[in-house]
Amino acid sequence: MERHEYPGKIFKCPRGWCCGEVRDDGLIPPPFLAQHDCRRLKRIGISEEIFLKKIDPKSGHSYFQLGTGGCTGCNFFDPESKMCAIYKFRPLDCRLFPLDIDIQENALVWIAYFCPCLPSDEDLKSFASYAERRILPLFMHDELWLYANLPNQLYEEGKWKIIRSVHLPKPTRAAD
């Protein structure tokens, strides 16, 4: 059983449903790759060929997703063990799971997609606070807004709920 640890509780995913159902054109899109992710994955020997360049239809900006090669399921998800082969180096999008970020009235909000394994709202809020301290600072500012604005079929079908507003980390001041 895959375990995602965060303060207070452990999120348990007994089936690896989301990772096993990722498809380039499916209900669950492949993970968004921030610049941070691309650098980390290259450092551990993952070929850039697996980075699928996409264009956001709303903004025209380009970004990368983890390609699936046209198959169902993430390339790094083992359906037998239900574990991620690159768990320690997984993309920021995966680290945020089961949360996602959306733009509502020109502000970023945390949302959670409906899933049988979804923790309580209190636990999701706790995880959001953790993510704001430890994960969001790894996104470039423009990447975070692009990520929040990308099309997603689960979102379009209304299979989500708002958790709370995103509290962006204060930018660190560059050394003079």
Rosetta blueprint (number, residue, H / E / L):
1 M L
2 E E
3 R E
4 H E
5 E E
6 Y L
7 P L
8 G L
9 K L
10 I E
11 F E
12 K E
13 C E
14 P L
15 R L
16 G L
17 W H
18 C H
19 C H
20 G H
21 E L
22 V E
23 R L
24 D L
25 D L
26 G L
27 L L
28 I E
29 P L
30 P L
31 P L
32 F E
33 L E
34 A L
35 Q H
36 H H
37 D H
38 C H
39 R H
40 R H
41 L H
42 K H
43 R H
44 I L
45 G L
46 I L
47 S L
48 E H
49 E H
50 I H
51 F E
52 L E
53 K E
54 K E
55 I E
56 D L
57 P L
58 K L
59 S L
60 G L
61 H L
62 S E
63 Y E
64 F E
65 Q E
66 L E
67 G L
68 T L
69 G L
70 G L
71 C L
72 T L
73 G L
74 C L
75 N L
76 F L
77 F E
78 D E
79 P L
80 E L
81 S L
82 K L
83 M E
84 C E
85 A L
86 I L
87 Y H
88 K H
89 F H
90 R L
91 P L
92 L H
93 D H
94 C H
95 R H
96 L H
97 F L
98 P L
99 L E
100 D E
101 I E
102 D E
103 I E
104 Q E
105 E L
106 N L
107 A E
108 L E
109 V E
110 W E
111 I E
112 A E
113 Y E
114 F L
115 C L
116 P L
117 C L
118 L L
119 P L
120 S L
121 D H
122 E H
123 D H
124 L H
125 K H
126 S H
127 F H
128 A H
129 S H
130 Y H
131 A H
132 E H
133 R H
134 R H
135 I L
136 L H
137 P H
138 L H
139 F L
140 M L
141 H H
142 D H
143 E H
144 L H
145 W H
146 L H
147 Y H
148 A H
149 N H
150 L L
151 P L
152 N L
153 Q H
154 L H
155 Y H
156 E H
157 E L
158 G L
159 K L
160 W E
161 K E
162 I E
163 I E
164 R E
165 S E
166 V L
167 H L
168 L L
169 P L
170 K L
171 P L
172 T L
173 R L
174 A L
175 A L
176 D L
